[in-house]
């Protein structure tokens, strides 16, 4: 190792592959590398805890790295970019590290400014890393994340991934549309959990309270797992509100409906979807042996009941009707209009 103690700092808002390159190189040159996250409450696009987690999980295999966080009080980036805040930041960093800093690492965008030399020399060397090798900045990503998707470490991507929920009554083509959209956008999707549990029960009429609680919990966990490996967008078949509708439709005991409702409420309160698409019952009803003949007899009535629940919870949704082709095309258009995402890579 050339140096005992090194320092590499920034806001890392967000972390990107350019930062990772610099951390790898800096850590290989030091016995101990301090990564300093600069933060200020309310100024950043991502909270400091997320940025700490991102760096920690990307670099946990590097045993000679220690991450510290330094707060500043500048109200915006322009205010921070003054001698006062830079000098105060350097003092705070030196105090937090508590050891002589042999080297400070930074990007070539600061080359020629003498900023780091003025703050840390002659006690510390200043080493510059070529920023053009990975042509991206956190500013670029904040402007439009999806143009810079492949410069974002995998661990950061769930934060930016858009979630599209597909809901509707029985046999409205939800599963087909979710699967088709996932294929079209080269990503993954969350299947409806209820169908599997319904098959275990035998049919809808034989489902019990514990089945619905399992549906609610398993579905949320599947969503949390799926978003970790999604490509910009995640498609989700059905949600807790729809499951709540089925508890009211299929369970007979009010106390059981109420208990399921408490869990559905809790999950709905933490659910966040970027787009909700509601499928109208305008395709043929397919009876697969588990679906309700009562719902089949009056599809509009029960479809409207799900809408009423969505509206009760304040969920804004877009209705999609027509045949399977119409639904696919309309969904793609709504995704582009509302999320700015298309299938032109």
Protein Blocks (a to p, Z undefined) as FASTA:
>chain_A
ZZfbdcdddjkpacdfklmmmmmmmmmmpfbdcddddddehkambdfklmmmmmmmmmmm
pmkbccdddddfbfbfklmmpfklmmmmmmmmmmmnopacfbdcddfklgonlmmmmmmm
mkbccddddfklpgcdfklmmmommlmmmmpcfklmmmmpccdddeddehehmmmmmmmm
mmmnopaddddfklmmmmmnopamlpcfklmmmmmmmmmmmmmmmmmmcghiacdehifk
lmmmmmmmmpmbfklmmmmmmmmmmmmmmgccfbdcdddffbccddehjacfklmmmmml
mmmmmmmmmmmnopacdddedjfklmmmmmmmmmmmmnopafbZZ
